[in-house]
Amino acid sequence: MEDENCQRETARITVEKVFLEGFFFGMIDFLLLVLGMAMLLGGGDLLVRGASALARNLGISSLAIGLTVVAFGTSAPELAVNTTAALRGSGEISFGNIVGSNIANIGLVIGCAALLRPLDVKGTVISREIPMMLLATLAVVILGLDMAVRGSGNVFDRSDALILLLFFGVFLYYTISEVLQRRLTDTFVSQTLEKGIDGEKHSLMLNVVFTGAGLALLVYGGKMAVDAAVNIARTFHVSEAIIGLVLIAVGTSLPELVTSVVASIKGQSDLAIGNVVGSNIFNLLFIMGTTSVITPVALPASGYLDLIMMAVLSVILLPFAISGRRRISRIEGGILLVLYCMYMAWRVLYSS
């Protein structure tokens, strides 16, 4: 009888110890999540301020800055997560992160930004940048569905990676060429370069520092928030595929979300739109290409559904941008957000 009581007491102490340890580490993850979110908010504000001022200093449009510097910076968490996942052989996380991030960028990021303030869309975004994103989306869909096209397994191999990286090189060439052409023909820039005022040089360097600090906070804040969210999710035994598609995808899209929302509030629609479109192109062409070079990325069991949803949202974005005097309204932003939330809820229930 005494042995039985001792066993019960030992079991009770063990359960209490496990509970307390789980609660302790859960609280740490929650605090890290809050700290990561705070870093994202501060980094987003610094990045928008620095990038907008830097564009004025250099005579470059906010759209060009958003498509290149800001888009690449806010895609840095995806690049870090996918490179790590590829080296560890976690293909489901890589695929879910890339495709899930693009779905979140359109549905969640543009949806929230437009709800706060309607987004004005420039003609170049409609005529060139969104079509480039659609082309990148089409390329990834075709290369990913090998079973339907070539009758082989659905996988992004190294030959697919080289095609994606080639497309990315073409995108960079046209974007940088336009930036250089506008800069050379801008009379304001010519006058600024001729003056060479020390105060202007100081302002330029300060804006570079602000932009770099904002990017650093976004990258480290995003990583901290993602790691904490993944630890919390694993406590509740969530599958790796859903972690990649929902949690990590949303987590690595937090820099885009914060940057675009802050830009929208400040009336920087070019930066908000350019950030999302440029980030999606970076994700599909550069990050998917780089990840597939390291190791082939297989399509998960229901990955074709995610590709279809990504394509649907990308296609919807074009008529939304064209309609209503080239402005994405609050109603259209709400539609994008509802579609995103409904699809994510269905995917979680479908996977379980």
C-alpha positions as CSV (number, residue, x, y, z in Angstrom):
1,M,0.0,0.0,0.0
2,E,2.8,2.4,0.9
3,D,4.6,1.5,-2.4
4,E,1.4,2.4,-4.3
5,N,1.1,5.7,-2.5
6,C,4.7,6.5,-3.2
7,Q,4.2,5.8,-6.9
8,R,1.1,8.0,-7.0
9,E,3.0,10.8,-5.3
10,T,5.9,10.4,-7.7
11,A,3.6,10.5,-10.7
12,R,1.8,13.6,-9.3
13,I,5.2,15.4,-8.8
14,T,6.3,14.4,-12.3
15,V,3.1,15.8,-13.9
16,E,3.3,19.0,-11.9
17,K,7.0,19.4,-12.9
18,V,6.2,18.8,-16.6
19,F,3.3,21.3,-16.4
20,L,5.4,23.9,-14.7
21,E,8.2,23.5,-17.2
22,G,5.8,23.7,-20.1
23,F,4.2,26.8,-18.6
24,F,7.6,28.4,-18.0
25,F,8.9,27.8,-21.5
26,G,5.5,28.7,-23.0
27,M,5.6,32.1,-21.2
28,I,9.2,32.6,-22.6
29,D,8.0,31.9,-26.1
30,F,5.0,34.2,-25.6
31,L,7.3,37.0,-24.4
32,L,9.7,36.4,-27.3
33,L,6.7,36.6,-29.7
34,V,5.7,40.0,-28.2
35,L,9.3,41.2,-28.4
36,G,9.5,40.1,-32.0
37,M,6.3,41.9,-32.9
38,A,7.6,45.1,-31.2
39,M,10.8,44.8,-33.3
40,L,8.7,44.4,-36.4
41,L,6.7,47.5,-35.7
42,G,9.7,49.6,-35.0
43,G,11.6,48.2,-38.0
44,G,8.6,48.8,-40.3
45,D,8.4,52.5,-39.2
46,L,12.2,53.0,-39.6
47,L,12.2,51.3,-43.0
48,V,9.3,53.3,-44.5
49,R,10.8,56.6,-43.2
50,G,14.3,55.8,-44.4
51,A,13.3,54.3,-47.7
52,S,11.0,57.2,-48.6
53,A,13.6,59.8,-47.7
54,L,16.3,57.8,-49.5
55,A,14.2,57.8,-52.6
56,R,13.9,61.6,-52.5
57,N,17.7,61.9,-51.9
58,L,18.6,59.8,-54.9
59,G,15.8,61.0,-57.2
60,I,14.4,57.4,-57.4
61,S,10.6,56.7,-57.2
62,S,9.2,55.1,-54.0
63,L,7.8,52.3,-56.3
64,A,11.3,51.4,-57.5
65,I,12.6,51.4,-53.9
66,G,9.7,49.2,-52.8
67,L,10.2,46.8,-55.7
68,T,13.9,46.3,-55.0
69,V,15.5,47.4,-51.6
70,V,12.3,47.0,-49.4
71,A,11.0,43.9,-51.2
72,F,14.4,42.1,-50.9
73,G,14.7,43.2,-47.2
74,T,11.3,42.1,-46.2
75,S,11.9,38.8,-48.1
76,A,15.0,38.2,-46.1
77,P,13.2,36.1,-43.4
78,E,11.8,33.8,-46.1
79,L,15.2,33.4,-47.6
80,A,16.7,32.6,-44.2
81,V,13.9,30.1,-43.2
82,N,14.0,28.3,-46.6
83,T,17.7,28.0,-46.8
84,T,17.8,26.5,-43.4
85,A,14.9,24.2,-44.2
86,A,16.5,23.1,-47.5
87,L,19.8,22.2,-45.7
88,R,17.8,20.2,-43.2
89,G,15.7,18.5,-45.9
90,S,12.4,20.0,-44.7
91,G,10.8,20.4,-48.2
92,E,7.3,20.8,-46.9
93,I,8.3,23.8,-44.8
94,S,10.1,25.4,-47.8
95,F,7.2,25.0,-50.1
96,G,4.6,26.0,-47.5
97,N,6.6,29.1,-46.6
98,I,7.1,30.4,-50.1
99,V,3.6,29.8,-51.4
100,G,1.9,30.6,-48.1
101,S,3.9,33.9,-47.9
102,N,2.7,34.9,-51.4
103,I,-0.9,34.0,-50.5
104,A,-0.6,36.0,-47.3
105,N,1.1,39.0,-49.1
106,I,-1.9,39.5,-51.3
107,G,-4.8,38.4,-49.1
108,L,-3.6,39.5,-45.7
109,V,-1.1,42.3,-46.4
110,I,-2.8,44.2,-49.2
111,G,-6.2,43.4,-47.6
112,C,-5.2,45.0,-44.3
113,A,-3.4,47.9,-45.9
114,A,-6.4,48.7,-48.2
115,L,-8.8,48.4,-45.3
116,L,-6.9,51.1,-43.4
117,R,-6.6,53.4,-46.4
118,P,-7.5,52.8,-50.1
119,L,-4.3,52.1,-52.2
120,D,-3.7,54.2,-55.3
121,V,-2.0,52.1,-58.0
122,K,0.3,53.6,-60.6
123,G,0.0,52.8,-64.3
124,T,3.5,51.1,-64.3
125,V,2.3,48.7,-61.6
126,I,-0.7,47.7,-63.8
127,S,1.2,47.5,-67.1
128,R,4.4,45.9,-65.9
129,E,4.9,44.9,-62.2
130,I,1.7,42.9,-61.7
131,P,2.0,41.1,-65.1
132,M,5.6,40.2,-64.0
133,M,4.2,38.7,-60.8
134,L,1.6,36.8,-62.8
135,L,4.3,35.5,-65.1
136,A,6.3,34.3,-62.2
137,T,3.2,32.7,-60.6
138,L,2.4,30.9,-63.9
139,A,6.0,29.7,-64.2
140,V,6.0,28.2,-60.7
141,V,2.6,26.6,-61.2
142,I,3.7,24.9,-64.5
143,L,7.1,23.8,-63.1
144,G,5.5,22.5,-59.9
145,L,2.8,20.4,-61.6
146,D,5.2,17.9,-63.3
147,M,2.6,15.1,-63.1
148,A,0.2,17.0,-65.4
149,V,2.9,18.4,-67.7
150,R,5.5,15.7,-68.0
151,G,4.0,12.7,-66.2
152,S,6.7,12.6,-63.5
153,G,6.7,13.4,-59.8
154,N,5.7,16.9,-58.7
155,V,9.0,18.5,-57.6
156,F,11.0,21.6,-58.2
157,D,14.4,20.2,-59.3
158,R,17.6,22.0,-60.1
159,S,16.7,22.5,-63.8
160,D,13.5,24.3,-62.6
161,A,15.6,26.4,-60.2
162,L,17.8,27.6,-63.1
163,I,14.7,28.7,-65.1
164,L,13.4,30.6,-62.1
165,L,16.7,32.3,-61.4
166,L,17.0,33.3,-65.1
167,F,13.6,34.9,-64.9
168,F,14.7,36.7,-61.7
169,G,17.7,38.1,-63.6
170,V,15.5,39.5,-66.3
171,F,13.2,41.1,-63.7
172,L,16.2,42.7,-62.0
173,Y,17.7,43.9,-65.3
174,Y,14.5,45.8,-66.3
175,T,13.9,47.2,-62.9
176,I,17.4,48.5,-62.4
177,S,17.6,49.8,-66.0
178,E,14.5,51.9,-65.5
179,V,15.8,53.2,-62.2
180,L,19.1,54.2,-63.8
181,Q,17.4,55.8,-66.8
182,R,15.1,57.9,-64.6
183,R,17.9,58.9,-62.4
184,L,20.1,60.1,-65.3
185,T,17.3,62.1,-66.8
186,D,16.1,63.7,-63.5
187,T,17.1,67.4,-63.4
188,F,16.7,67.5,-59.6
189,V,19.2,64.8,-59.2
190,S,21.7,66.5,-61.5
191,Q,21.4,69.7,-59.5
192,T,21.8,67.9,-56.2
193,L,25.0,66.1,-57.5
194,E,26.4,69.4,-58.7
195,K,25.8,71.2,-55.4
196,G,27.4,68.5,-53.3
197,I,26.2,70.2,-50.0
198,D,27.5,68.5,-46.8
199,G,24.1,68.7,-45.2
200,E,22.6,66.7,-48.0
201,K,25.3,64.1,-47.8
202,H,24.7,63.8,-44.1
203,S,21.0,63.4,-44.7
204,L,21.7,60.8,-47.3
205,M,23.9,58.8,-44.9
206,L,21.4,59.1,-42.1
207,N,18.6,57.8,-44.4
208,V,20.8,54.8,-45.4
209,V,21.3,54.1,-41.6
210,F,17.6,54.3,-41.0
211,T,16.8,52.0,-43.9
212,G,19.5,49.5,-42.8
213,A,18.3,49.6,-39.2
214,G,14.7,49.1,-40.2
215,L,15.7,46.1,-42.3
216,A,17.7,44.6,-39.5
217,L,14.9,44.9,-37.0
218,L,12.5,43.4,-39.5
219,V,14.7,40.4,-40.2
220,Y,15.6,39.7,-36.5
221,G,12.1,40.5,-35.3
222,G,10.6,38.3,-37.9
223,K,12.9,35.4,-37.0
224,M,12.2,35.8,-33.3
225,A,8.4,35.9,-33.8
226,V,8.5,32.9,-36.1
227,D,10.6,30.7,-33.8
228,A,8.4,31.6,-30.9
229,A,5.2,30.8,-32.9
230,V,6.6,27.5,-34.1
231,N,7.5,26.5,-30.5
232,I,4.0,27.4,-29.3
233,A,2.4,25.5,-32.3
234,R,4.5,22.3,-31.6
235,T,3.3,22.4,-28.0
236,F,-0.2,21.8,-29.5
237,H,1.1,19.1,-31.9
238,V,0.4,21.0,-35.2
239,S,1.7,19.3,-38.3
240,E,4.9,20.5,-40.1
241,A,3.0,21.2,-43.4
242,I,0.5,23.5,-41.6
243,I,3.3,25.2,-39.6
244,G,5.0,26.0,-43.0
245,L,1.9,27.1,-44.8
246,V,0.2,29.1,-42.0
247,L,2.4,30.0,-39.1
248,I,5.9,30.4,-40.7
249,A,4.3,31.8,-43.9
250,V,2.4,34.4,-41.9
251,G,5.4,35.0,-39.6
252,T,7.8,35.6,-42.4
253,S,5.2,37.9,-44.1
254,L,5.0,40.0,-40.9
255,P,7.7,42.4,-42.3
256,E,5.7,42.9,-45.5
257,L,2.5,43.4,-43.4
258,V,4.1,45.9,-41.0
259,T,5.9,47.8,-43.8
260,S,2.8,48.0,-46.1
261,V,0.4,48.9,-43.3
262,V,2.8,51.7,-42.0
263,A,3.3,52.9,-45.6
264,S,-0.5,52.9,-46.2
265,I,-1.1,54.9,-43.0
266,K,1.5,57.4,-44.1
267,G,0.0,57.7,-47.6
268,Q,2.9,55.9,-49.3
269,S,0.8,53.6,-51.6
270,D,3.7,53.1,-54.0
271,L,5.8,51.7,-51.3
272,A,3.0,49.5,-50.0
273,I,2.1,48.0,-53.4
274,G,5.7,47.8,-54.6
275,N,6.7,46.0,-51.4
276,V,4.1,43.2,-51.9
277,V,4.5,42.8,-55.7
278,G,8.3,42.9,-55.5
279,S,8.3,40.5,-52.5
280,N,6.1,38.0,-54.3
281,I,8.4,38.0,-57.3
282,F,11.5,37.6,-55.1
283,N,9.8,34.7,-53.3
284,L,8.8,32.8,-56.4
285,L,11.9,33.4,-58.6
286,F,14.8,34.0,-56.3
287,I,14.0,32.2,-53.1
288,M,12.3,29.2,-54.7
289,G,15.1,29.1,-57.2
290,T,17.8,29.3,-54.6
291,T,16.1,26.7,-52.3
292,S,15.7,24.3,-55.2
293,V,19.4,24.6,-56.2
294,I,20.3,23.5,-52.7
295,T,17.9,20.6,-52.7
296,P,14.9,19.6,-54.8
297,V,11.6,20.8,-53.2
298,A,8.8,18.2,-53.6
299,L,5.2,19.3,-53.8
300,P,3.3,18.3,-50.6
301,A,0.2,16.0,-50.9
302,S,-2.2,19.0,-51.2
303,G,0.3,21.5,-52.5
304,Y,-1.5,21.9,-55.8
305,L,-4.4,23.5,-53.8
306,D,-2.0,26.1,-52.5
307,L,-0.6,26.8,-56.0
308,I,-4.2,27.3,-57.3
309,M,-5.1,29.7,-54.5
310,M,-1.9,31.7,-55.0
311,A,-2.7,32.0,-58.7
312,V,-6.4,33.0,-58.0
313,L,-5.4,35.8,-55.7
314,S,-2.7,37.0,-58.1
315,V,-5.1,37.1,-61.0
316,I,-7.8,38.9,-58.8
317,L,-5.3,41.6,-57.9
318,L,-5.1,42.9,-61.5
319,P,-8.8,43.8,-62.0
320,F,-8.9,45.2,-58.5
321,A,-6.0,47.5,-59.3
322,I,-7.5,48.6,-62.7
323,S,-11.1,49.3,-61.4
324,G,-12.2,52.3,-59.4
325,R,-9.8,54.9,-60.9
326,R,-6.8,52.6,-60.3
327,R,-7.4,52.3,-56.6
328,I,-7.8,49.2,-54.4
329,S,-10.7,50.2,-52.3
330,R,-11.6,49.2,-48.7
331,I,-14.3,46.8,-50.0
332,E,-11.8,45.1,-52.3
333,G,-9.3,44.9,-49.5
334,G,-12.0,43.3,-47.3
335,I,-12.7,40.8,-50.1
336,L,-9.0,39.8,-50.3
337,L,-8.8,39.5,-46.5
338,V,-12.0,37.4,-46.2
339,L,-10.8,35.0,-49.0
340,Y,-7.5,34.6,-47.3
341,C,-9.0,33.9,-43.9
342,M,-11.5,31.4,-45.3
343,Y,-8.9,29.5,-47.3
344,M,-6.5,29.3,-44.3
345,A,-9.3,28.1,-42.0
346,W,-10.3,25.5,-44.6
347,R,-6.8,24.3,-45.1
348,V,-6.2,23.8,-41.4
349,L,-9.5,21.8,-41.1
350,Y,-8.8,19.9,-44.3
351,S,-5.4,18.8,-43.1
352,S,-6.7,17.6,-39.8
